[in-house]
Amino acid sequence: MHTTEQDPPSVRVVLAGATGDLGRRIAHALAARGAQVVALVRPGSNPQHLAGLRAEGIQIHAVSFDDAEDLRAAMTDAVCVVSALNGLEAVIIGLQGRLLDAAVAAGVPRFIPSDFSLDYTRTRVGDNRNLDLRRRFMAQLDQAPIAATSILNGGFIKLLEGDARLVGPGHRVMHFGDADQPLDFTAKDDVATFTAAAALDADAPRWLRIAGDSVSPAQIATCMRDITGHRYRTFRTGGIGTMSAIIAAVRALTPDTDAPFPAWQGMQYLRDMMSGRGKLQTLDNTRYGDRRWVSARDTLARCTLKAETP
């Protein structure tokens, strides 16, 4: 077990993507651990987002990612650069690549890329557009003279709040493939807390894998029965091959856009979960001490209560 309670308050961590949902949580988690957090933001960022960061004592550094010298200067004396950038090739390969180059130029010892996903090292090339971008950046990162730590967390547990539509009408839990296939879920706050600890861990390994909970569609049905008192059944809408055919059809009917998460992309992600190819094989949940992780049952119970509250 590794802890970072003794890290001095002067430890400096540079964070890109702090105005996004996960990035903001990581910034707060780092500040809570006593780190000096420098948030790299683009000029013209939403003032309300910046005000929330400043209220936590987080330093704001407005910078153009095209300004290599300013980027490098912002990273002086940092122990780690954390990327929570989100987007397509221009962001994951382009902006994040410039962030990596600046970290290397500044002599920063460690880099945490914006992976935060299921285990894309086990998935098939071409099956998931967004994970293919992470795979491409991984190759670039592994060639750089800097220590890297990727954090893989399965799917965000928000998927159980309706984004993936697993719990459907008629007391049914929808799924493709095997109803007993475990699916990894982690709450964003848990990911952020773990990431903050990893950023302050000089001995963090290349890969860290975490899951707040691993539950199958069949187990989700049992949870819903226990929560509501109604009998829930699993409903197999087809095999993984059927799911692939649906993804192809939806993608063909979707106009080309720059949106990072069109419907078909979410379906690609769910396919990697339900096929088992992206399943996390070993977990590092206890590396930074024991803690209570948000569970699938917690999330389903909260959603059910919200739906029933007038």
DOVO-506613 format. One line per 5 residues: number of its first residue (from 1); their letters; for each residue y, z, x of N, C-alpha, C. Coordinates in Angstrom, 2 decimals. Example, Ala and Ser with C-alpha at 12.3 -4.5 7.8 and 13.67 -1.06 7.14 Angstrom:
! DOVO-506613
1) as) -5.69 7.80 13.19 -4.50 7.80 12.30 -3.30 7.80 13.20  -2.25 7.08 12.85 -1.06 7.14 13.67 0.03 7.87 12.90
END
This chain:
! DOVO-506613
1) mhtte) -1.19 0.00 0.85 0.00 0.00 0.00 1.24 0.00 0.88  2.23 -0.80 0.54 3.47 -0.88 1.29 4.60 -0.38 0.39  5.49 0.39 0.96 6.65 0.87 0.20 7.91 0.51 0.97  9.04 0.50 0.28 10.31 0.20 0.94 11.37 1.24 0.59  10.93 2.45 0.20 11.90 3.48 -0.17 12.83 3.85 0.97
6) qdpps) 12.39 3.65 2.22 13.19 4.06 3.36 14.13 2.94 3.86  14.15 1.80 3.19 15.03 0.74 3.63 16.48 1.20 3.54  17.27 1.04 4.59 18.65 1.51 4.57 19.50 0.70 3.62  20.55 1.32 3.04 21.40 0.60 2.09 22.07 -0.62 2.70  22.17 -0.68 4.04 22.87 -1.79 4.67 22.03 -3.07 4.75
11) vrvvl) 20.74 -2.99 4.38 19.90 -4.19 4.42 20.49 -5.26 3.52  20.65 -6.44 4.07 21.37 -7.52 3.37 20.39 -8.60 2.92  20.45 -8.95 1.64 19.61 -9.99 1.07 20.51 -11.01 0.39  20.28 -12.29 0.68 21.04 -13.36 0.06 20.19 -13.96 -1.06  20.80 -14.13 -2.22 20.09 -14.60 -3.41 20.76 -15.83 -3.98
16) agatg) 20.02 -16.90 -4.16 20.52 -18.10 -4.84 19.90 -18.17 -6.23  20.71 -18.50 -7.22 20.21 -18.57 -8.60 20.44 -17.29 -9.38  21.37 -16.45 -8.91 21.57 -15.14 -9.53 22.18 -15.22 -10.92  22.74 -16.37 -11.31 23.32 -16.48 -12.65 22.28 -16.89 -13.69  21.06 -17.22 -13.24 19.98 -17.53 -14.18 19.29 -16.27 -14.67
21) dlgrr) 18.41 -16.42 -15.62 17.76 -15.26 -16.23 16.95 -14.46 -15.21  16.01 -15.10 -14.54 15.19 -14.38 -13.56 16.03 -13.96 -12.36  16.93 -14.84 -11.89 17.75 -14.50 -10.74 18.60 -13.27 -10.97  19.17 -13.16 -12.17 19.98 -11.98 -12.50 19.14 -10.71 -12.44  17.92 -10.78 -12.92 17.04 -9.61 -12.89 16.68 -9.24 -11.46
26) iahal) 16.45 -10.25 -10.62 16.13 -9.98 -9.21 17.33 -9.33 -8.53  18.53 -9.82 -8.81 19.74 -9.24 -8.23 19.85 -7.77 -8.58  19.65 -7.43 -9.85 19.74 -6.04 -10.28 18.65 -5.19 -9.64  17.44 -5.74 -9.52 16.34 -4.99 -8.91 16.60 -4.73 -7.44  17.18 -5.70 -6.73 17.53 -5.50 -5.32 18.61 -4.43 -5.18
31) aarga) 19.63 -4.51 -6.03 20.70 -3.52 -5.97 20.17 -2.13 -6.26  19.22 -2.02 -7.20 18.64 -0.72 -7.55 17.89 -0.12 -6.38  17.40 -0.95 -5.46 16.68 -0.48 -4.29 17.61 -0.23 -3.11  18.90 -0.34 -3.33 19.86 -0.04 -2.29 20.20 -1.18 -1.37  19.77 -2.39 -1.70 20.08 -3.53 -0.84 21.52 -3.98 -1.04
36) qvval) 22.08 -4.55 -0.01 23.37 -5.22 -0.12 23.08 -6.66 -0.53  23.41 -7.01 -1.76 23.03 -8.31 -2.32 24.23 -9.24 -2.29  24.01 -10.42 -1.71 25.02 -11.47 -1.71 24.50 -12.60 -2.59  25.18 -12.83 -3.70 24.77 -13.87 -4.64 25.53 -15.15 -4.33  24.80 -16.21 -3.99 25.40 -17.51 -3.78 25.56 -18.20 -5.12
41) vrpgs) 26.78 -18.54 -5.49 27.03 -19.20 -6.77 27.86 -20.44 -6.52  27.72 -21.41 -7.40 28.51 -22.62 -7.27 29.93 -22.37 -7.78  30.93 -23.01 -7.16 32.30 -22.90 -7.68 32.34 -23.30 -9.15  33.06 -22.51 -9.94 33.16 -22.80 -11.37 32.07 -22.16 -12.20  31.28 -21.25 -11.61 30.23 -20.57 -12.37 30.85 -19.73 -13.49
46) npqhl) 30.07 -19.49 -14.55 30.53 -18.75 -15.73 31.08 -17.37 -15.32  32.36 -17.09 -15.57 32.95 -15.80 -15.18 32.24 -14.60 -15.80  31.73 -14.76 -17.01 31.04 -13.64 -17.65 29.76 -13.29 -16.90  29.03 -14.31 -16.42 27.83 -14.05 -15.63 28.19 -13.33 -14.34  29.27 -13.75 -13.71 29.68 -13.15 -12.44 30.14 -11.71 -12.65
51) aglra) 30.81 -11.44 -13.77 31.29 -10.09 -14.04 30.12 -9.11 -14.13  29.04 -9.54 -14.76 27.87 -8.68 -14.86 27.26 -8.37 -13.51  27.26 -9.35 -12.61 26.74 -9.12 -11.27 27.65 -8.19 -10.48  28.95 -8.41 -10.58 29.89 -7.55 -9.85 29.80 -6.10 -10.32  29.53 -5.92 -11.60 29.42 -4.55 -12.13 28.28 -3.78 -11.48
56) egiqi) 27.29 -4.50 -10.94 26.17 -3.87 -10.25 26.43 -3.73 -8.75  27.65 -4.07 -8.32 27.98 -3.98 -6.91 27.49 -5.15 -6.08  27.16 -6.26 -6.75 26.65 -7.43 -6.07 27.82 -8.29 -5.59  27.77 -8.70 -4.34 28.83 -9.54 -3.77 28.64 -10.99 -4.24  29.74 -11.61 -4.61 29.70 -12.99 -5.06 30.27 -13.88 -3.95
61) havsf) 29.50 -14.89 -3.59 29.96 -15.85 -2.58 29.87 -17.24 -3.20  31.02 -17.78 -3.60 31.06 -19.13 -4.16 30.95 -20.13 -3.02  30.02 -21.06 -3.15 29.77 -21.99 -2.05 29.22 -23.31 -2.60  29.63 -24.39 -1.97 29.02 -25.68 -2.26 27.76 -25.81 -1.41  26.67 -26.20 -2.03 25.42 -26.35 -1.28 25.47 -27.55 -0.35
66) ddaed) 26.53 -28.35 -0.47 26.73 -29.46 0.46 27.47 -29.02 1.73  27.96 -27.78 1.72 28.70 -27.25 2.88 27.74 -26.43 3.73  27.06 -27.10 4.67 26.03 -26.43 5.48 26.60 -25.27 6.27  27.81 -25.40 6.79 28.39 -24.35 7.61 28.70 -23.10 6.78  29.25 -23.30 5.59 29.55 -22.16 4.72 28.27 -21.47 4.27
71) lraam) 27.25 -22.28 3.95 25.96 -21.71 3.57 25.40 -20.85 4.70  25.43 -21.39 5.92 24.91 -20.66 7.07 25.68 -19.36 7.28  27.02 -19.44 7.18 27.85 -18.25 7.40 27.56 -17.17 6.37  27.26 -17.58 5.14 26.99 -16.60 4.09 25.71 -15.82 4.35  24.84 -16.34 5.21 23.55 -15.71 5.45 23.52 -14.86 6.72
76) tdavc) 24.65 -14.72 7.39 24.71 -13.94 8.61 24.20 -12.52 8.38  23.29 -12.08 9.22 22.73 -10.72 9.21 21.81 -10.43 8.02  21.46 -11.44 7.24 20.54 -11.21 6.12 19.11 -11.04 6.65  18.33 -10.18 5.99 16.92 -10.01 6.36 16.03 -10.97 5.57  16.56 -11.48 4.47 15.76 -12.38 3.63 16.68 -13.20 2.74
81) vvsal) 16.29 -14.44 2.51 16.94 -15.29 1.51 15.95 -15.48 0.37  16.39 -15.19 -0.85 15.56 -15.34 -2.04 16.12 -16.47 -2.89  15.27 -17.41 -3.26 15.68 -18.50 -4.13 15.11 -18.30 -5.53  16.01 -18.26 -6.51 15.60 -18.25 -7.91 16.18 -19.48 -8.59  16.38 -20.54 -7.81 16.90 -21.79 -8.34 15.88 -22.42 -9.28
86) nglea) 16.37 -23.11 -10.28 15.47 -23.71 -11.27 15.96 -25.09 -11.63  15.07 -26.05 -11.64 15.45 -27.40 -11.98 14.40 -28.39 -11.55  14.82 -29.63 -11.41 13.89 -30.69 -11.02 14.08 -31.03 -9.54  13.79 -32.24 -9.14 13.76 -32.58 -7.72 15.08 -32.31 -7.02  16.19 -32.62 -7.66 17.49 -32.41 -7.02 17.72 -30.95 -6.67
91) viigl) 17.10 -30.05 -7.44 17.28 -28.62 -7.20 16.17 -28.06 -6.31  14.91 -28.26 -6.72 13.78 -27.64 -6.01 13.60 -28.21 -4.61  13.81 -29.51 -4.46 13.68 -30.14 -3.15 15.05 -30.23 -2.46  16.06 -30.68 -3.20 17.37 -30.90 -2.61 18.13 -29.63 -2.30  18.60 -28.92 -3.33 19.39 -27.71 -3.11 18.61 -26.64 -2.38
96) qgrll) 17.36 -26.44 -2.78 16.56 -25.40 -2.13 16.26 -25.78 -0.66  16.12 -27.07 -0.42 15.93 -27.53 0.95 17.14 -27.22 1.82  18.35 -27.41 1.26 19.55 -27.10 2.03 19.69 -25.59 2.23  19.24 -24.84 1.24 19.23 -23.37 1.38 18.30 -22.96 2.52  17.13 -23.58 2.58 16.17 -23.28 3.66 16.75 -23.66 5.01
101) daava) 17.35 -24.83 5.12 17.93 -25.27 6.39 19.00 -24.28 6.87  19.82 -23.80 5.94 20.87 -22.86 6.31 20.29 -21.52 6.76  19.21 -21.08 6.09 18.57 -19.83 6.48 18.01 -19.92 7.89  17.39 -21.04 8.20 16.86 -21.25 9.55 17.99 -21.28 10.57  19.06 -21.99 10.26 20.20 -22.09 11.17 20.85 -20.74 11.42
106) agvpr) 20.85 -19.88 10.40 21.47 -18.56 10.53 20.54 -17.54 11.18  19.30 -17.93 11.43 18.35 -17.01 12.05 17.81 -15.94 11.10  17.83 -16.23 9.79 17.27 -15.29 8.82 15.75 -15.25 9.03  15.15 -14.06 9.11 13.72 -14.00 9.41 12.78 -14.39 8.28  13.24 -14.28 6.99 12.29 -14.48 5.91 12.93 -15.25 4.75
111) fipsd) 12.05 -15.96 3.99 12.50 -16.79 2.88 11.50 -16.67 1.74  12.01 -16.42 0.53 11.17 -16.39 -0.68 11.60 -17.57 -1.56  10.73 -18.57 -1.73 11.09 -19.75 -2.53 10.98 -19.47 -4.02  11.55 -20.37 -4.79 11.51 -20.24 -6.24 10.20 -20.83 -6.77  9.11 -20.08 -6.54 7.80 -20.48 -7.07 7.58 -19.81 -8.43
116) fsldy) 7.31 -18.50 -8.45 7.25 -17.72 -9.69 6.49 -18.47 -10.78  5.22 -18.71 -10.54 4.43 -19.56 -11.43 2.98 -19.16 -11.36  2.13 -19.91 -12.05 0.68 -19.73 -11.89 0.28 -20.25 -10.51  -0.99 -20.18 -10.18 -1.42 -20.53 -8.82 -1.51 -22.04 -8.66  -0.37 -22.66 -8.30 -0.34 -24.11 -8.17 -1.10 -24.60 -6.94
121) trtrv) -1.50 -23.68 -6.06 -2.32 -24.11 -4.92 -3.71 -24.52 -5.36  -4.11 -24.20 -6.59 -5.43 -24.51 -7.10 -5.42 -25.60 -8.17  -4.23 -26.02 -8.58 -4.15 -27.03 -9.64 -4.21 -28.43 -9.05  -4.32 -29.43 -9.92 -4.49 -30.81 -9.47 -3.15 -31.51 -9.35  -2.98 -32.23 -8.26 -1.77 -33.02 -8.06 -1.64 -34.03 -9.20
126) gdnrn) -0.45 -34.10 -9.78 -0.20 -35.04 -10.85 -0.36 -34.46 -12.24  -0.93 -33.27 -12.35 -1.15 -32.67 -13.67 0.07 -31.94 -14.21  1.00 -31.55 -13.32 2.13 -30.74 -13.75 3.34 -31.12 -12.90  4.30 -31.79 -13.53 5.47 -32.29 -12.80 6.19 -31.20 -12.04  6.51 -30.08 -12.69 7.29 -29.02 -12.06 6.53 -28.34 -10.93
131) ldlrr) 5.22 -28.16 -11.10 4.43 -27.53 -10.05 4.23 -28.48 -8.88  4.20 -29.78 -9.14 4.13 -30.74 -8.04 5.36 -30.63 -7.14  6.52 -30.36 -7.73 7.73 -30.17 -6.93 7.61 -28.93 -6.05  7.05 -27.88 -6.59 6.84 -26.67 -5.79 5.85 -26.93 -4.66  4.85 -27.73 -4.94 3.87 -28.07 -3.91 4.53 -28.87 -2.78
136) rfmaq) 5.41 -29.77 -3.16 6.13 -30.55 -2.15 7.03 -29.65 -1.30  7.72 -28.72 -1.95 8.59 -27.83 -1.18 7.76 -26.91 -0.28  6.58 -26.50 -0.74 5.70 -25.66 0.07 5.41 -26.33 1.40  5.14 -27.64 1.38 4.84 -28.36 2.62 6.04 -28.33 3.56  7.23 -28.45 2.99 8.45 -28.39 3.80 8.67 -27.00 4.36
141) ldqap) 8.45 -26.00 3.54 8.66 -24.61 3.95 7.68 -24.19 5.04  6.45 -24.63 4.93 5.44 -24.23 5.91 5.68 -24.88 7.28  6.50 -25.90 7.33 6.85 -26.53 8.61 8.09 -25.89 9.24  8.80 -25.07 8.50 10.05 -24.49 8.99 9.77 -23.25 9.84  10.60 -22.99 10.85 10.43 -21.80 11.70 10.98 -20.54 11.06
146) iaats) 10.37 -20.15 9.94 10.80 -18.97 9.21 9.58 -18.42 8.47  9.48 -17.10 8.35 8.38 -16.50 7.60 8.66 -16.63 6.11  7.65 -17.06 5.36 7.83 -17.30 3.93 6.87 -16.44 3.12  7.32 -16.06 1.93 6.47 -15.35 0.97 6.67 -15.97 -0.40  5.61 -16.53 -0.97 5.66 -17.07 -2.32 5.05 -16.05 -3.28
151) ilngg) 5.70 -15.86 -4.41 5.22 -14.91 -5.42 4.75 -15.71 -6.63  3.47 -15.54 -6.96 2.86 -16.22 -8.10 2.55 -15.18 -9.16  2.90 -15.48 -10.41 2.81 -14.46 -11.46 2.18 -14.97 -12.76  1.48 -16.11 -12.71 0.92 -16.64 -13.95 2.02 -17.20 -14.83  1.93 -16.96 -16.13 2.99 -17.36 -17.05 3.85 -16.17 -17.38
156) fikll) 5.13 -16.40 -17.65 5.97 -15.29 -18.10 5.46 -14.83 -19.47  5.46 -13.52 -19.66 4.87 -12.96 -20.87 5.65 -13.37 -22.12  6.84 -13.92 -21.91 7.62 -14.45 -23.04 6.86 -15.54 -23.79  5.89 -16.17 -23.11 5.07 -17.17 -23.79 4.38 -16.58 -25.02  4.06 -15.30 -24.96 3.39 -14.65 -26.09 4.35 -14.32 -27.23
161) egdar) 5.63 -14.47 -26.97 6.63 -14.17 -28.01 6.88 -15.38 -28.91  6.10 -16.42 -28.72 6.22 -17.57 -29.60 6.43 -18.88 -28.88  6.85 -18.83 -27.59 7.12 -20.07 -26.87 5.89 -20.97 -26.79  4.72 -20.37 -26.62 3.50 -21.17 -26.50 2.78 -21.34 -27.84  3.26 -20.66 -28.87 2.69 -20.74 -30.22 1.18 -20.46 -30.22
166) lvgpg) 0.78 -19.45 -29.46 -0.63 -19.10 -29.43 -1.04 -18.41 -30.72  -0.19 -17.52 -31.22 -0.48 -16.83 -32.48 0.12 -17.66 -33.60  -0.76 -18.31 -34.35 -0.32 -19.23 -35.38 -0.42 -18.64 -36.78  -0.10 -19.42 -37.78 -0.21 -18.95 -39.17 -1.66 -18.76 -39.58  -1.85 -18.04 -40.66 -3.20 -17.83 -41.18 -4.03 -16.90 -40.33
171) hrvmh) -3.35 -16.00 -39.58 -4.06 -15.02 -38.75 -5.00 -15.70 -37.77  -4.45 -16.72 -37.08 -5.26 -17.45 -36.11 -4.58 -17.45 -34.74  -5.39 -17.44 -33.70 -4.91 -17.59 -32.33 -5.37 -18.95 -31.85  -4.41 -19.82 -31.60 -4.70 -21.20 -31.24 -5.03 -21.30 -29.74  -5.94 -22.20 -29.41 -6.25 -22.41 -28.01 -6.95 -23.75 -27.83
176) fgdad) -6.93 -24.23 -26.59 -7.74 -25.37 -26.17 -8.80 -24.84 -25.21  -9.93 -25.50 -25.17 -10.96 -25.06 -24.24 -11.63 -23.78 -24.68  -11.95 -22.91 -23.73 -12.75 -21.71 -23.94 -11.90 -20.56 -24.45  -12.31 -19.95 -25.57 -11.58 -18.80 -26.13 -11.66 -17.58 -25.24  -12.59 -17.56 -24.29 -12.74 -16.40 -23.40 -12.10 -16.62 -22.03
181) qpldf) -11.35 -17.70 -21.87 -10.68 -17.96 -20.60 -9.49 -17.00 -20.43  -9.52 -16.14 -19.39 -8.38 -15.22 -19.18 -7.12 -15.98 -18.80  -6.00 -15.54 -19.35 -4.69 -16.12 -19.07 -3.81 -15.03 -18.46  -3.14 -15.35 -17.35 -2.29 -14.38 -16.65 -0.87 -14.41 -17.21  -0.32 -13.22 -17.48 1.05 -13.09 -17.97 1.76 -11.97 -17.23
186) takdd) 3.04 -12.16 -16.94 3.84 -11.12 -16.30 5.25 -11.13 -16.89  5.78 -9.95 -17.18 7.15 -9.85 -17.70 8.15 -10.17 -16.59  9.27 -10.76 -16.95 10.27 -11.14 -15.95 10.82 -9.92 -15.20  11.01 -8.81 -15.89 11.50 -7.62 -15.19 10.48 -7.14 -14.16  9.20 -7.25 -14.47 8.17 -6.86 -13.50 8.17 -7.81 -12.31
191) vatft) 8.34 -9.11 -12.57 8.42 -10.08 -11.48 9.62 -9.77 -10.60  10.75 -9.46 -11.21 11.97 -9.18 -10.46 11.82 -7.94 -9.60  11.24 -6.88 -10.15 11.06 -5.64 -9.39 10.14 -5.86 -8.21  9.07 -6.59 -8.42 8.12 -6.87 -7.34 8.77 -7.76 -6.28  9.55 -8.75 -6.71 10.21 -9.64 -5.78 11.21 -8.88 -4.90
196) aaaal) 11.93 -7.95 -5.50 12.88 -7.15 -4.72 12.16 -6.36 -3.64  11.02 -5.77 -3.99 10.25 -5.02 -2.99 9.75 -5.95 -1.89  9.30 -7.13 -2.26 8.80 -8.08 -1.27 9.92 -8.56 -0.35  11.13 -8.73 -0.89 12.26 -9.17 -0.07 12.60 -8.15 1.01  12.33 -6.89 0.74 12.63 -5.81 1.68 11.42 -5.42 2.53
201) dadap) 10.35 -6.16 2.40 9.10 -5.88 3.12 8.98 -6.85 4.29  9.26 -6.36 5.48 9.23 -7.23 6.67 7.84 -7.76 6.96  6.82 -7.12 6.41 5.43 -7.53 6.66 4.81 -8.26 5.48  5.61 -8.70 4.53 5.06 -9.39 3.36 4.31 -10.64 3.80  3.13 -10.89 3.21 2.32 -12.05 3.60 2.85 -13.35 2.99
206) rwlri) 2.21 -14.45 3.35 2.63 -15.77 2.84 2.52 -15.86 1.34  1.49 -15.25 0.74 1.27 -15.33 -0.70 1.10 -13.94 -1.29  1.78 -13.71 -2.40 1.58 -12.50 -3.19 1.34 -12.93 -4.63  0.28 -12.40 -5.22 -0.10 -12.79 -6.57 -0.10 -11.55 -7.47  0.57 -11.65 -8.60 0.66 -10.51 -9.52 0.44 -10.99 -10.95
211) agdsv) -0.05 -10.09 -11.77 -0.18 -10.36 -13.21 -0.03 -9.04 -13.95  0.92 -9.00 -14.85 1.08 -7.79 -15.65 -0.11 -7.57 -16.55  -0.74 -8.67 -16.99 -1.92 -8.59 -17.84 -2.66 -9.92 -17.76  -3.96 -9.86 -17.95 -4.80 -11.07 -18.05 -5.62 -10.93 -19.31  -5.36 -11.78 -20.27 -6.03 -11.70 -21.57 -6.45 -13.08 -22.02
216) spaqi) -7.59 -13.16 -22.69 -8.08 -14.41 -23.23 -7.58 -14.58 -24.67  -7.64 -15.79 -25.23 -7.31 -15.96 -26.64 -8.12 -15.02 -27.55  -9.40 -14.83 -27.21 -10.22 -13.92 -28.02 -9.68 -12.50 -27.96  -9.22 -12.07 -26.79 -8.67 -10.72 -26.67 -7.31 -10.62 -27.37  -6.54 -11.71 -27.37 -5.28 -11.71 -28.11 -5.56 -11.52 -29.61
221) atcmr) -6.60 -12.17 -30.10 -6.97 -12.00 -31.51 -7.32 -10.55 -31.82  -8.04 -9.92 -30.91 -8.39 -8.50 -31.10 -7.15 -7.63 -31.09  -6.22 -7.89 -30.19 -4.96 -7.14 -30.14 -4.20 -7.26 -31.45  -4.12 -8.48 -31.97 -3.39 -8.70 -33.21 -4.07 -7.99 -34.38  -5.39 -7.95 -34.39 -6.11 -7.20 -35.43 -5.78 -5.72 -35.35
226) ditgh) -5.78 -5.17 -34.13 -5.50 -3.75 -33.96 -4.06 -3.42 -34.32  -3.14 -4.34 -34.04 -1.72 -4.10 -34.30 -1.40 -4.21 -35.79  -1.97 -5.21 -36.44 -1.59 -5.49 -37.83 -2.57 -4.99 -38.87  -3.81 -4.74 -38.47 -4.83 -4.38 -39.44 -5.46 -5.57 -40.11  -5.00 -6.77 -39.80 -5.57 -8.00 -40.35 -6.57 -8.59 -39.35
231) ryrtf) -7.57 -9.26 -39.86 -8.53 -9.91 -38.99 -7.95 -11.23 -38.48  -7.88 -11.37 -37.17 -7.43 -12.61 -36.54 -8.63 -13.33 -35.94  -8.61 -14.64 -36.06 -9.69 -15.44 -35.49 -9.11 -16.45 -34.50  -9.90 -16.82 -33.53 -9.49 -17.89 -32.63 -9.72 -19.23 -33.30  -8.84 -20.18 -32.98 -8.96 -21.51 -33.56 -8.85 -22.52 -32.42
236) rtggi) -9.96 -23.18 -32.12 -10.00 -24.16 -31.03 -9.49 -25.50 -31.53  -8.34 -25.91 -31.01 -7.75 -27.16 -31.47 -8.25 -28.37 -30.68  -9.14 -28.11 -29.72 -9.73 -29.19 -28.95 -10.05 -28.74 -27.54  -10.67 -29.61 -26.78 -10.96 -29.32 -25.39 -9.77 -29.63 -24.49  -9.93 -29.40 -23.20 -8.86 -29.66 -22.25 -8.56 -31.17 -22.21
241) gtmsa) -9.59 -32.00 -22.37 -9.36 -33.44 -22.41 -8.49 -33.84 -23.59  -8.72 -33.22 -24.75 -7.89 -33.48 -25.92 -6.45 -33.08 -25.66  -6.29 -31.94 -25.01 -4.94 -31.46 -24.69 -4.22 -32.45 -23.77  -4.95 -33.00 -22.82 -4.36 -33.98 -21.90 -3.91 -35.22 -22.66  -4.71 -35.66 -23.63 -4.34 -36.83 -24.42 -3.08 -36.56 -25.24
246) iiaav) -2.97 -35.35 -25.80 -1.78 -35.00 -26.58 -0.55 -34.96 -25.69  -0.71 -34.39 -24.49 0.42 -34.33 -23.55 0.91 -35.74 -23.23  -0.02 -36.64 -22.95 0.35 -38.02 -22.62 1.10 -38.67 -23.78  0.65 -38.42 -25.01 1.30 -39.02 -26.18 2.70 -38.47 -26.38  2.83 -37.13 -26.27 4.14 -36.50 -26.45 5.11 -36.98 -25.37
251) raltp) 4.60 -37.08 -24.14 5.47 -37.53 -23.04 5.93 -38.97 -23.25  5.03 -39.80 -23.74 5.38 -41.21 -23.97 6.45 -41.34 -25.05  6.46 -40.41 -26.00 7.42 -40.48 -27.10 8.72 -39.74 -26.79  8.78 -39.08 -25.64 9.96 -38.30 -25.28 10.88 -39.13 -24.40  12.13 -39.30 -24.79 13.07 -40.06 -23.95 13.20 -39.40 -22.58
256) dtdap) 13.39 -40.21 -21.56 13.58 -39.67 -20.21 14.85 -38.83 -20.18  14.71 -37.58 -19.77 15.87 -36.69 -19.65 15.74 -35.91 -18.35  16.81 -35.21 -18.02 16.80 -34.36 -16.85 16.44 -32.92 -17.20  15.96 -32.70 -18.42 15.61 -31.33 -18.84 14.43 -30.82 -18.03  14.53 -29.61 -17.47 13.42 -29.08 -16.68 12.19 -28.74 -17.52
261) fpawq) 12.40 -28.42 -18.80 11.28 -27.94 -19.61 11.20 -28.64 -20.96  10.96 -29.95 -20.99 10.68 -30.61 -22.27 9.35 -30.09 -22.82  9.07 -30.40 -24.07 7.86 -29.86 -24.71 6.60 -30.20 -23.92  6.51 -31.44 -23.42 5.29 -31.84 -22.72 5.11 -31.09 -21.40  6.23 -30.66 -20.78 6.10 -29.87 -19.55 5.50 -28.51 -19.84
266) gmqyl) 5.96 -27.88 -20.93 5.36 -26.61 -21.32 3.88 -26.76 -21.63  3.51 -27.88 -22.23 2.09 -28.13 -22.52 1.30 -28.33 -21.24  1.90 -28.99 -20.23 1.22 -29.13 -18.94 0.94 -27.76 -18.33  1.92 -26.88 -18.45 1.76 -25.53 -17.89 0.64 -24.78 -18.61  0.66 -24.87 -19.95 -0.37 -24.18 -20.73 -1.75 -24.76 -20.43
271) rdmms) -1.83 -26.06 -20.18 -3.12 -26.67 -19.81 -3.65 -26.08 -18.50  -2.76 -25.89 -17.53 -3.19 -25.30 -16.26 -3.67 -23.87 -16.44  -3.13 -23.18 -17.44 -3.60 -21.82 -17.73 -4.94 -21.86 -18.46  -5.02 -22.68 -19.51 -6.22 -22.67 -20.36 -7.42 -23.33 -19.69  -7.16 -24.21 -18.74 -8.28 -24.81 -18.00 -8.86 -23.85 -16.97
276) grgkl) -8.08 -22.82 -16.63 -8.51 -21.87 -15.60 -8.15 -22.30 -14.19  -7.60 -23.52 -14.05 -7.30 -24.00 -12.70 -6.17 -23.22 -12.04  -5.23 -22.72 -12.84 -4.12 -21.96 -12.26 -4.32 -20.46 -12.26  -5.54 -20.02 -12.59 -5.83 -18.58 -12.68 -5.67 -17.91 -11.32  -5.01 -16.76 -11.31 -4.85 -15.97 -10.09 -6.18 -15.28 -9.78
281) qtldn) -6.70 -15.51 -8.59 -8.03 -15.00 -8.25 -8.01 -13.57 -7.73  -6.99 -13.22 -6.98 -6.84 -11.85 -6.49 -5.42 -11.40 -6.78  -5.23 -10.12 -7.01 -3.92 -9.60 -7.37 -3.43 -8.59 -6.35  -2.11 -8.61 -6.15 -1.45 -7.69 -5.22 -0.57 -6.70 -5.96  -0.94 -6.37 -7.18 -0.10 -5.53 -8.04 0.25 -4.18 -7.41
286) trygd) -0.65 -3.61 -6.61 -0.44 -2.26 -6.10 0.19 -2.25 -4.70  0.60 -3.38 -4.18 1.13 -3.42 -2.81 2.34 -2.51 -2.66  3.16 -2.40 -3.67 4.36 -1.58 -3.59 4.28 -0.34 -4.48  3.07 0.17 -4.63 2.87 1.39 -5.39 2.40 1.11 -6.81  1.87 2.14 -7.43 1.40 2.03 -8.81 2.59 2.04 -9.76
291) rrwvs) 2.51 1.23 -10.78 3.55 1.20 -11.79 2.92 0.71 -13.09  3.59 0.95 -14.19 3.11 0.47 -15.48 3.69 -0.91 -15.73  2.81 -1.90 -15.83 3.23 -3.27 -16.08 3.28 -3.51 -17.59  4.22 -4.32 -18.02 4.28 -4.70 -19.44 3.01 -5.46 -19.78  2.35 -5.03 -20.84 1.07 -5.63 -21.21 1.23 -6.64 -22.35
296) ardtl) 0.18 -7.42 -22.55 0.17 -8.35 -23.67 0.27 -7.59 -24.99  -0.41 -6.48 -25.07 -0.38 -5.69 -26.30 1.04 -5.18 -26.59  1.75 -4.70 -25.53 3.13 -4.26 -25.71 3.97 -5.38 -26.32  3.82 -6.56 -25.76 4.64 -7.70 -26.18 4.30 -8.15 -27.59  3.02 -8.25 -27.89 2.61 -8.67 -29.24 3.04 -7.65 -30.29
301) arctl) 2.96 -6.37 -29.96 3.36 -5.33 -30.91 4.86 -5.40 -31.17  5.64 -5.62 -30.12 7.09 -5.71 -30.27 7.48 -6.92 -31.12  6.83 -8.03 -30.88 7.11 -9.25 -31.64 6.74 -9.09 -33.11  5.61 -8.44 -33.35 5.15 -8.24 -34.71 6.12 -7.32 -35.46  6.60 -6.27 -34.79 7.55 -5.36 -35.41 8.86 -6.09 -35.71
306) kaetp) 9.30 -6.93 -34.79 10.54 -7.68 -34.98 10.41 -8.62 -36.18  9.25 -9.26 -36.31 9.03 -10.21 -37.40 8.99 -9.50 -38.75  8.52 -8.25 -38.75 8.39 -7.52 -40.00 9.65 -6.76 -40.40  10.62 -6.66 -39.46 11.85 -5.91 -39.74 12.84 -6.82 -40.44  13.28 -6.43 -41.65 14.22 -7.28 -42.40 15.57 -7.36 -41.70
END
